[in-house]
Amino acid sequence: MVLNHPAQKIVSLDPSVTEILFALGLNNEVVGVTDYCDYPEGARSKSKVGGYLDPNIEAIALLEPDLVVTTLKTDTPKLIQQLENFGIKVFVLDPKRIEDIFENISSLAKLTYREEIAKQLVDALKERLNEIKRKVNGIYRPGVFLEMGTDPLISVGPGSFANDLIEIAGGRNVFSHCSSRYPRFTLEEVLLADPEVIIICSMSSDDACVAQKRWWEKWTNISAVRNGQIYVVEANLITRPGPRMVDGLMQIAKAIHPHIFLEP
Amino acid sequence: MKVLSLKKWLITVSLLTILLVGTIIFCSFQGSADINLKDVIKIFSNPLSQNWWNTKAVILLKVRLPRILLACLVGAALAVSGVVMQALLRNPLADPYVLGVSSGSALGAIIAILLGLNINIGVLPSIPLFGFAGGLLTILFVYHISKIHRKISVQTMLLVGVVTGAILAAIIMFIISIAGPNKLQGIIFWLMGSLSSQEYPMVLIVSFYVLIGILILLYHARGLNLLVLGEESALQLGLEVERTKKIAFIGASLITGAAVSVSGLIGFVGILIPHLMRMIIGSDHRLLLPVAGLSGGIYLVLADTLARTLLAPTEIPVGVITAICGGPFFIYLLTKKGRVSFFQ
C-alpha cells in the first residue's frame, strides 16, 4: 500500500498501533483512537471511535481520515469493506512475534513519511533487545510462571507475546507445553511445576496485585515463594505489540535475572 | 404414594453416604500430581517431621480436598434446591436459578469485580460476599412483589422471578459490553462457573449455610409432599400452606445463594439430579431430598474431577462437563422410561 502524500488524518483501531503512531511523532495526525487507547497521555484526549473489536463505522467516517490502521482480527475483512465504501484506506498489521514490531514501525513510517524517526526508534529498540539477548546467552534458565489471571488461574502458552518475552529474557515458561495461548489451570499444576520465578501480570488496581502476592506467599512449597522471587509487571507492557514491549521485556528480564539486570 | 419405611430410608441414605465418601477419597487421588496410598500413609505416619508439608501433602490436603468438599456442598445445594423449586412451583422445568437468584448473585459478584474489590473482608473474599448478598436481595424482592393479600401465588412468583432474572441478565450484558478487557475476563469466568481457589474458611462458611438450609428443608419434607398435591388439598389435610411455602422458598434460595456465590453459575445439576432421582426412588420428599443432596454431591465431585484432569494441565469449565455428560444420559433415560415420572 502506498499513499501519494503523507497521511494527514489517521484513525488507530488498536492500542498498540496508537502507541507506535505517537512514538513516530504523529501526535497531531492521529485524530481518532479506540476507547482502550490510554497511552501515551495525549491519546486519551483524542476522539473515541469505540472498542477495538467493535469500532463504530459512523464515528470513524465522520472524522474523514485518509488512513485507518488496525491489527488483524476476525471481523477485519468486513471492516475494510465497510470503510472502503467511504473511500477510506485501511492498513492492517499482524504482529506475531516481538521482531514484527520493528517491521510494523517501519511500514507505518513509510505511509506517513516518518522514516527518519522510525530508523532511530527501531535501531534503539533493537539495540536494547540485543543487549538483553547477549546478557542471558548461555546462562541458566529458571522456570517462570507468568500469572495472567487470578481466579481461575490463567497463564501464557506458546504463540503469545509473553511466552516469547520469557524465552528471550532468559527464562523457561513452565507452561510452554500447553496447547492454548492463554491456558487456564489449577493451583495443583503450579505446585507441581514449582516455578523459580512468579510474575503477576497487573491488570487491575495495585491493591489486587498486593493481595495476590500475599496470597502466593502462603504456598511456601514453591521455590519462587521461598526465594522471594514474586514480581508484578504491567499487563499492557507485555501484551501490546508496540514500542513499549521492549520495556516489558526488560522488566521480565529483571525479574528472572535480578543479579544481571538490576544495578548493584 | 407408597409407604416409606424407616428401614428403606436408612439403607438408601447410608448406601449413598458411603458412595459419596468413596467418591471423595477416589477423586482425592486423581490429578496431575501422582499421589497414591503409600504417600498418604507417609504423610500421616510422620506428622511431626520437618518437611511434613511437602508438595504432595500440600496438593492433597490444601488444594484438592477443599475443592472436592466445596464441589460436594455446591452439588448437594443445587440438587436439593432444584427438587424444592420443582415441587413448590409444580413445574418440571424449574431449577435453582429459575427465580432469578443466579442473576442476582452474578450481578453482585460482577459489581465486586468491577469495583476491583479483589480483597478480603475479614477472612472472606469480597466477591462471594457480594454474590450472596445479590442473590438474597433478588429472592426477597421477588417474594415481596409476588405477595398479594398475604398470599403467594405460585404462578405470579414464577413469572416475577423469570422477568426479574431477565432484567438482571440484561444489566449484566450491559456491564459486559462497557467493561474494559481486563475486567471482562474475570466476569466471563465467573459466569462460566468454577470451583478453584477456595480455601477452608470459605468451605466452612458454605457448609454452614448449605447444611442448615438442607436440614430445614428436610424438616418440611412432608409439607412438600402435600403441596405437590395442590394447595387446596394440602390446606384440607391440615398443612399451614403459606408458612411452608415461605420457609421452603427461603431455604432453597439460601442454599442456592451460598452455592452460587462461591462457584459461579454451574448449570444442569439442579435439574438433572432431581429428575433422575425421582425416576429411581420416587417422589416422596422425605427420601428424595437427602438422596438428591447426596447424589448431587457425588455428581459434581466427579464432574469437577474430570474438569481438572481431562485436558490437564489445562482446566475445562466444570459447567461444560455437567451438561455434556449429564444431558445425553438424561435424554436416554427419558426415552427409555417414556415420560418424566414427575409427581405421582
Interface residues (C-beta under 8 A of the other chain):
Chain A: Y36 G149 T150 D151 P152 L153 I154 F175 H177 C178 S179 S180 P183 R184 F185 T186 L187 E188 E189 L191 L192 D194 M203 S204 S205 D207 A208 A211 Q212 W219 T220 N221 A235
Chain B: G31 S32 A33 W53 N54 T55 V58 I59 V63 R64 R67 G116 N118 I119 N120 I127 G180 P181 N182 K183 Q185 G186 F189 S194 S196 S197 R308 L311 A312 P313 T314 E315
